[in-house]
Amino acid sequence: MEIEKTLFDNLQEFFGFDTFKGDQEAIITNILQKKDTFVIMPTGGGKSICYQLPALMSEGTAIVISPLIALMKNQVDQLRAFGGHDSIAHFLNSSLNKSEIAKVKQDVLNGATKLLYVAPESLSKPDNVEFLKQITVSFVAVDEAHCISEWGHDFRPEYRKIRQVINGIGDNIPIIALTATATPKVQSDIRKNLQMNDATLFKSSFNRGNLYYEVRPKRNVVKEIVRFIKNNAGKTGIIYCLSRKKVEEIAEVLNLNGIKALPYHAGLDAKTRADTQDKFLMEDVEVIVATIAFGMGIDKPDVRFVIHHDIPKSMEGYYQETGRAGRDGGEGVCVAFYSEKDIEKLTKFMKDKPVSEREIGTQILKEVIDYSESAVCRRKQILHYFGENFDETGCDSMCDNCRSQKTYFEADQSLLQILKFISEQGEKFDDHHVINVMMGQNNQPVSAYKHDEHPLFGTGKSLGVIYWKSVLRQAVLGNFFEKDIDHYGLLMLTPIGRRYIENPYTLKFLLNKPIDAADDDGHDDANQGTGVLDAELLKMLKELRKKIAKAKALPPFVIFQDPSLEEMCSHYPINLDELKQIHGVGSGKALKFGAQFVELIKNYVAENDIDRPQDLVIKSTANKSAIKVSIIQNIDRKIGLEDIAASKGMTYEAMLKEVESIVNSGTRLNIGYFVDEMIDQDRQDEVYDYFKCAEVDSIDGALHDLGDDEYTFEEIQLMRIKFMSELGN
């Protein structure tokens, strides 16, 4: 009773809470009784209080092992705010200089510090081990404990040395291990490695009832993401990408489309990353586009959506990243884009790894594929992965599969065939092998076991791969099989499976939905329009262009080129911001020539009662933007185009194309210095005068009229760029 009173008093005093959440009280009591404690609690469940409060209440200093500097700093700042003085909590890591390290150690030796956060690398340094031997350690908390296991999504070899170091610091030091994501296999690894087999286990449900899960085929992904965010204006979110390049590209696309976004990845310097996190917390930006490096050190309760541009490498990663949405219990929408091409890329990444790592990675990836392709309740699949059985009626339509129309099939005969096959053949095969047998795919493992001669070989071909994947996936989810992940994911019969062989009963399974293939690089070229042109509007726009051209004594193509007008006839931009989104327009041209065009389109839309497409052209040229900026800067410095091309690893022809694209979008470039070097003044004048009178801007037409023995294609192109820049922009 005394402990209980003290607990609540301290909870109120330090953290301002009146009640504990879930198992927090029992966990803290267990730690205060100096017992080893193993806590598995989902993101947002309140793990940190489980070790912070007993540390504040115990004699000595608690050592908290944490993998991320950002996470340590965040927690130390919070504790200092609660505790009233800076000495109450410190971190010891590579970000500190010598005098800062000395100050930390002095505070700890003086007994003023109740929590000392260390990275696993810092913990094992000999001078730190010697220092920690001098103090009273109340307990050791191992945060993100899944990092111990190669089967965890964020394996860190340094974590495997923690037990050895603790043994070197002192005897009988209690340990609390904490993680938000641990499959039964990872749990076993943590216990074994930290030598805490007698630890009390506290495992909360992994179900996050407020999160909505959805997987979409990866088509038009850039457009889908922009449309989603625009439909959720005012809400903050995170977009995860696998590569730094894609992070930069998507962040730029969002900004081009009026969405405040910043990139975040390990290639940025520490100050930029910290500033980005702060801007996100302070809501100066709406969206962070990040690699998985982002989010572990941030505690923002009101993230409303998490989008995976690329499917993650593991279910643990997916669960932890989606878990950053709706931590306050409010709305949290989790959308992942899936394509087989992404899986091929992830598989290629593993090719150079050692065999054991590759086998583990392949099995982990198979779970992600099964999850993405399955028609079963997403929540049921996630929870099953973490060893938790769940009745899908409890999902309450909080996933796309539970909301969509379902196709059921009689599965009892197929399931019985597979169960008997595995039983007879000695539980030596994974799901892929079984599918190959049923489909009649005679590869090396199938023929090696003479399964090409088995009565079942090829008997299921007419039903198709999707059918057999559906059967096997739901057989595992229904606990008829278990996957032995220590042995290549082999299918092992469970007591439920054995009973089914003896007493089969009618069973219906869901048929997986076919996943549509992604186009090209998983996103559309959003500048290509819809392919449906409004011929009447196009005629009116061309007449307006001709009128403006005549008034300004310019050729019509200098105002806007035909592809730009055609795109206007698909997307109907009715203000300058929308006009800027049209390919080949840009800010310069929109301001110079745009007003009359948007006025005409606006009136035309109103008069003809046209239902405009909501997803107006989405600019997706972000991957080239950095190159364009660099080209403009180099031209300002009067560097030759051939030299710029060489420095960018481009051909001269490709460089001219880039420069032309910049000019056509309305940016004025002074390339006179380069043209003067390449073409005599008289010849320049001749080409310039030709384009002044030309109806169209065709280079082939100019070569024909001026003589292709007089000029090269590149010279005419260069002069056309100069002409467009000086007269059009």
N, C-alpha and C positions, 0 to 999 in steps of 0.2 A: 504493500500500500504506500510505503514511504517513497520507494523508487517511482511509483506511478505518479504521485503528487509532484515529485521533483521533475519528472519528465514533462508533465504538462506546464509546470511553472517555467521551465527552461524553453520549451517550445514557444510559449507566449512571449517570454522575455527576449529571446534572441531573434526569433523569426516572425513574431506577431500573429501566429496561427493559433486558433482555439482547439482544433481537432487534428488528429493524425489521419493520414490517407491510407487505405488498404492495410497492408501488413507493417507499416512503418513502426508502430509502437512495439510490436513483437520483435522485430529485427533489432531495434535499438536496445531493448531489454536484453536480448541474447548477447549483443556485443558488450554491454556493460557487465555481463556476467563472465566476460573473458572467454567466450566460446567462439570457435571458428564458425563463420557465417557465410552462406552462399546465397546471393540475392539475384534473382532473374526477374526483371521488372521492365515493362516497355517504356519507351521514350515518353517523357511527360508524366511518369508515375510518381516522381519524387524520390529518385534514388539518392541524390546528393545529401539530403537531410539524414538519411539512414546512417551515414558515417560522420557528418558534420556535427550533429547534436551530441552523440556520445563522445566525440573528441573534445568538445567544449566542456563536457561534464567529467572527463576522466583526468586522472593525474598524468602528467607527462605530455608528450607530443605525439600526435598521430601522423604517420607517414602515408600520404596519398600518392599512389603511383598512377600517373595519367599520361597518355601518349601525345597530347597536343598542347603546345605552349599557349595557344589562344584560349583553350578550355581552362587551363590553370589560371590565367590572368583574370578571366571572367569570374571564376569562382572566388578567387582571392579578393577581388574588388568587392564582391557582394558580401563576403564575410567581414571585411573591414567596415563596411557600411553598417552591418548588423552589430558588430562587436564593439564599435566605438573607438578602437585604436588600431593603428596599422600593424603593430607587432603581432596581433592575434593570429594572423595567417601570412605565410610567405610561400614563394616558389623558388626552387633551385634548379635552374636549367641553363642552357647555352646562351640565352639572351642577356644574362647578367655579366657585368664586368667584375674585376677582382674586388674593388671596394664594396660593391653591392653584395657580393657573396660573403664578404667578411661581416657586413652588417646583419645579414640573415643569420649566420652562424652564431653571432653574439646574442641576438634576440632569443634564439632557440636555447642556447646554454643558460641564459638568464631565466628561463622558464616562462617567458612572456608569450611564446608561440604555441598555440594549441594544434594547429594543422600546418604541416610542411608538405607542399606539393612537389614531387620530383618526377622527371621523365625516367623511364627505365634505363636509358643510357647513362644518365647522371648518377642513378642509384648505384650502379656497379663500379664507378670510379673508385680506386683504392683510397684516395684522400677523403672522399665522402663516407665510405664505409667506416674508416677510422674515426671520423667525426661523430657518426651516428652511434658508435659504440659508447661514446661518452655521455649520452643522454638517456633519459627514461622514455622508452617508446611505449605508448599506451596500446596501440595496435597498428597493423598495416592494412590499408584499404587498397585493393587492386581494382581500379576503375577500368572499364572497357576490357574486362577479363577475357573476352572472346579472342583478343589478339594473341593469346597463348597458343591457340589451335590452328594448325594448317588447314583445318576444315572451316575455320572462321573466315569472315569476309575481309578481315584487315590484319592478317597474320604479321606479327612482329617478332623476329627471332630473339630480340633482347628480353621479351616477356618470359621466355623459357628459363632465364637465369635468375628470376626473382626469388624463388625459394632458396636457392643456394646463397644468395646475398643476405636474405633475412636470417638464415641459420648462422651466418658470419657475424651478424650484428648482436644477436642475443638469443637466449633460450626461451622457449614457451611464449613467444610473441603471438597473440591471436591474429588471425587473418580474416578480413571480410573481402570476398570477391564479388564484384558487381558487373552485370552486363544487361543490355537491353535486347540482345539477340543471341540465343543459344539453342541450337538443335540438340537432341539427346546426345549425339556424338561429341559436339563441342563441350557440353556439360561434363561429360566423362573425361575429356582431355584436361579441362580446367582442374577438376578434383585431383586427377592423377598427378599433374605437373606441380600443383601447389601443395601436394601431400596433405590434402584436407578431406580425406574420405569420411571422417566422422562429423564433418560440418553440418550444421542445421540448414536445410534447404528451404528458402522462401521463394515460391514461384507464383507470380501473378499471371493472370490471363493475358495472352498477347492480343486479345481482341480490342481494337480501337473502333468502337461502335459508331463514332462520328465521322469516320473517314469513308469516302466513296471511292471505290477502285474501278478503273476502266483501262482496257487495253485496246488501242486502235491500230489498224493496219497503217504502215508508214507510207502514206501517199500524200502529196501536197503538204508535207509536214510543216514547212515554214508558214504557209498560209493558215493552216489549222491552228498553229500556236498563236499567231497574231490575232486571228478571229476570236479564239478562246479568251485571250487577255482583254481584248476590246469589249467583249461581252461581260467581263468581270471587272469593269473599270473601278478604280478606287481600292482594289484588293491587292495585297502583297503576295508574292509567290517566288518559288525557286524553280529554275529549269536546269536539269542535269544533263550534261553531254559527256561522252567518253574522252574526247580529245580537246586539247587546249585550243587548237585551230577552230574547231566547231564552236567552242565557247565564245571566242572573239567574234566569229561570224554572226552567230545568232544575236549576241548583244547589240551588234551594230545594226542588224536588220530591225530589231525592236525600236532602237532609237530613231532610225529612218522613218519608222511608222508611228512616231509620236508617243512611244512608251518609254518611260525613264528606266533604263536598265544599265547594269554594270557587269563586266566579266570578273570572274574570280577563279584563279587556278594557281598551282604551285610555281609557275614561271614568273609570276608577278613578285615584286619585292615586298618584304614584310610590312613596310609602311603603307603601301597601296592596298594590301589585303586588309590591314587593320582599318584603314579609312573606309574601304568598301563595306566592311561589316558594320561600322558605326553609322554610315549613311543608310544602310538597310534598317538598322534598329531605330534610327531617328525618322524613318520614312521619307528621306530625301530621294530615295529611289524606290520604284514599285517592285522591280524584279531583279533578282540576281541570277545570272547565267553562270553555271559553275561545273567544274569537275567534282568528283566525290570528296575532294579536299575541303569543300565548304560545308558548314553547318554543324560539324561536331563541336565546335567551340562557341556556338551561338545559342542563346536562349531567347528566341522570339516567339511568344505564345500565339500570335495571331497571323501566322502564315496560312493563307487561305487555299493555296493550291501548290502542288508539286508536280511538275511535268518532267517526264523522262524522254528527252529527244531520242536517246538511244536506250535500248533495253539494257538493264544492268547485268553485271557478270554473275551475280548470285542473288538468291532469295533473301539472304541476310542483309545484303547491301540495299536491296529494294525495300525491305521492311524498315530499315533504319532511316533511309532517305525519305520515304513516304511519311514516316513517323514525325517528321519535322512540320507536318501540316496539322493545324487544329489542336495544338497542345493545350489550348485553353478550354477544350471541350466543344468549341464552336465548329463551324463549317470547315471541312478539309477535303478538297477534291484532288484525287491522285490519278493522273492520266499518263500512261506509258505508250510510246509508239514502238511497234514491233515489225521487223522484217527479217526474212531469212538471210538477207545480205549482211545484216548486222551480226548474226550468229556466225556466218562464215568468217567475218573479220575477227571476231573474238576467238574463234578456233585457230585462225592463223597466228594470232598473238601468242598462243600457247605452244606453237610448234618447236620453238627453240628452248623450251624449258626442260629440265630433267624429267625422265619418264614418270617418276612418282608424282611430281607436281602436276604434270600434264594429265595424268589419270584422275587426280583429285579435281582439278579444274574442269575437266570434261564432265564429270558427274555432277558437279555443282551447277554447271551451265545447263545440263539436261533438265534439271528441276525448273530453271527459268523458262526453258522452251515449253515444257509441259504446262506450266502455269499460263503462259501467254496463249497457247493454242487451244486450251481446254474450254469447254462450254460450262463447266461446273462452277458453282458459286466461288468467286475469287477469295472471299474471306475464309471459306472452308479449306481451300487449298493452302493459304498462308498459314493458318493455325495448325493444320495437319503437319506441315513442314517442321513446325516447332514442337511437335509431339502432343498437340492438343486436339481432341475430337470436338467437332462443332456441328450442330444441326443447322443446315442452311436456312431454315425458316427464321432463325434468329438474325439473319442478315438484314431482313426488313427492306429488301430491294436496294441495298446500299452498294451494289456493284452492277456493272453493265450486264453480266451474265444472268443475274437474277431478274433484271428488268426486261431482258430480250425474250423473243419467242423461242421456245425450245422444241427440239426434235428428239423424241425418245425412240428407242428400239429395244426389242426383246434380246436380252444379253445372256440369258442363262446357259444356252447351249455353247456359245463361244467361250464364256468364262469357264465352264466345265472342261472344255477341250484344253484350254491353257493350263488350268490347275492340274489336270491329270498329266499333261505333257511335262510340266516342271517336276511333279512328284516322281514320275517314272524315270526321268532323265537325271535325277539326283541334284536338283537345285543348283545347277552350275551355270545358269544363263541369265543375261539381263533382258530388258524389254525389247531392245533392238534385235537381238537374236531371235526372240519369239516372233516378232513381226516379220522378219525375213523368212522364217519358216512358213508362216501362214500365207505370205505373199508369193512364195516360190522364188525368192531371191537367192541364187546359189553363189554366195561369196565364200571366202576361204574358211572362216569358222564353221559355216553350215556344212560344207563338204567334209571338213576335218572330223566332225562328229557323225558323219554319214546321215545328217538330217535331211539331205536331198533325197534320201531313200525312205524317209519316214512317211507313214500314211497321211499325215497332216500336211505335208509339203505342198504348197501351192493351192490348197483347198479353199483358202480365204481370199484369193486374188480378186475375185469379182466384187467383194465387199469394199476393197480399197484400204489404203494406208490410214486415212483419217478414222475409219471405223475401228481398226485394230488399236490405234493409239488411244481412242476413246475408251475401249474395253480395258486396256492395261492401266491407264491413268486412274479410272474409277475403281478398278480392282484394288489398287494400292490405297486409294482414299477410303475405300470401304473396309480396309484392314484384312482383305483376303490374302494379300502378300505384304511382306516387308522388304525394303531394299537393304541389302547388307552393304553399307557404304564402306566398311573396312575392306571388302572384297569386291571392288569394281561395280558396285550397284547390282549384284546378283539378286534375283528374286527368290525369296525364301517363303515357304508356306507358313501361315499363322494357324493357330488352333481354329479360327473362324474358317479359313480356307480348307483345312482338312475336314472339318464338319460338313462343309458345303459339298465336297466330293461324295461323302457318305449320304447326305440328305439334301440334294439340290432342290431349289424352289424357284418359282417364277421371279424374274428380276428385270427391271428396265433401267437402262443407262441412257445418258444424254449423248447425242452425237456432236463431236467438235465442229466448230464453224471453220470453213476453209479460210485461211489468212490470205488476203489479196497481196500480190507482190508489190513492193515499192517500185516507184519509177526511178530511173537513173540513180542519183546519189541520195535517194530517200527524200528528195524534196522537188517541188515543181519549179520550173522557171516561171516565176510569177509574172514576168513581163510579157508573156506571150498572148495574153488576152483570152477570150472565151471561144474565139473562132466564129462567133456570130456577129456579123457586121450590120449596122443600121445604114443601108445604102442611101436613104434619103438624107440622114444627118451628115453622112460623109460628103455628099454633094454640096450641102450648105456650108460645111466647114471649109471645103476647098474654094468655094466662092469667096468666103470671108478672107481666107488666106491670100487669094489673088488680089482682093481689094486693098488689104493692108500692104501687100508687097508693092503694088502700083503706087500707093501714097508715099511709101518710103523709098521708092526707086530701088527695090531689091528683088532678086529672084524669089519666087514663092518658097522654094525649099530651104531658104535661109530662115524663114519664119518658123515653120515646123515641117519636118520631113513626113512623107506619107505614112510610114509605120506608126508614128505618134498620133496622126489623125485617125488612123484605123482603130487604134487602141481606145481613143476617146469615144468611138462609136460602139464599143463593147461595154465600157464602164461608166460613161456619162458623168464625168467630173463636173460638179456645179459650184466649186469654189477653188481658190488658188491653191490651198493646201492639198486638195484632192488632185488638182492638175499636176502638181509637182511629183505625184506618184506615178504619172504616166512616163513610160520609157522614152528617153531622149528629150525630156523637157527640162527638169532641174529648176532650181530657184531663179537663176538668171533669166532664162527664157520665159518662165511663168510671169515674172514681174514685168518684163519688157513687152511681151506680146499677149499675155494670157487673159487679161480682163475681158476683152470682147468675145473671146472663145467661150469662157465659162458662162458669160451672160447669154450667149446664143443657146448653149446646151441647156441651161437652166430653164429658159423659156420653152424650148422644144420639149423637155421632159414634162413640164407642167401642161402644155397644150395637148400633148399626146397621151397624158396619164400613164407615163412609163414607170414601171416598177424597177427601180435601179438595183443592181446587185449590191448586197450589203458588204461583201468582201471585195471592196475596190482593190485595184492593183496593189499588190504588196511588193515593195522594193526588196529585192533579194540579191543585191550586188555587193553585199558586205564583204565577201571574201576578196574582192578586188579593190576595195576602198583604200586600204593601206598602201597598195601599189600606186593607185591614182594620186594620193596625197604626195607620195615621194616623187612621182614624175613631175607634178606641178612645182614642187620645191626646187627640183633640179633644173627645170626649164627657167624658173625665176633667176637661178644662178648662172644661166646661159651655158649650161653644159650640153655638149653635142648629143643628139638623139641616139646616135650609134653607141656612144660611151654609156649613156643611161641604160640602153638595152643590154649591153655587155654586163653592167654591174647588177642587173636584175636577172641575168641568165635567160634573157629573151632574145628572139631574133629581131632584126631591124623591122621586118614586116609586122611582127606582132606589136612592136612598140608603136608604129604608126597607127595601128588599129586602136590601141589604148588611148593615144593622144586624140584621135578623131572622136572616140566615144566621149571623152572629157569635154571637148569643144561642142559636140552636138547637144550635150545636156545643158549648155548655156554658160560654161566657164570660158572666160577670155584668156587665151594663152599667147604670149608674145614669142613666136618662134621665128621672127624675122632674122635674128642673128644667124640661125642655122640655115634658113632658106637662102640667105645671101651667100653663104659659103658654097651651097650646092648648085644654085641656078643663077645664070647671068640675069642682070636687071631687065634687059630687053625681053628675054624669054618669060620672065616673071610677069611683065606687063601684058604680054600676049595671052597667057593663060588667065590672068586676072580679068581682062576685058572679055574673054570668052565666057567665063562663069557669070559675069554681070548680065549678059544677054541670054544665057541659057534658060530653058524652061525646066530642065531637070538637071540633077547634079551627077549624072553618070560619068564615071571615069572612062569607061569604054567609048562612050559617045564623044568625049573630049579627045581621046586618042585618035578616033576615026576622023574627026573634023580638023584637028591640028596636025595630024600626021604622026603615026606611031614610029616612024623612023627619026622623028625630031625629039620625041619625049619618051621617057620610060613611064610605066604604070606608077612607080613610087614617086616620081617627080610631080605628076598630075595630082596624086593623092596629097602630097605635101602642100602643093599650092591650094588645093581645095580646103585643107585644114586652115591655112593662113587666111583665106578668103572668108570662110565661115566665122572664124574667130573675130576678125576685124569688123565685118559688116553685121553679123548676126548677134554678137554678144556685147 
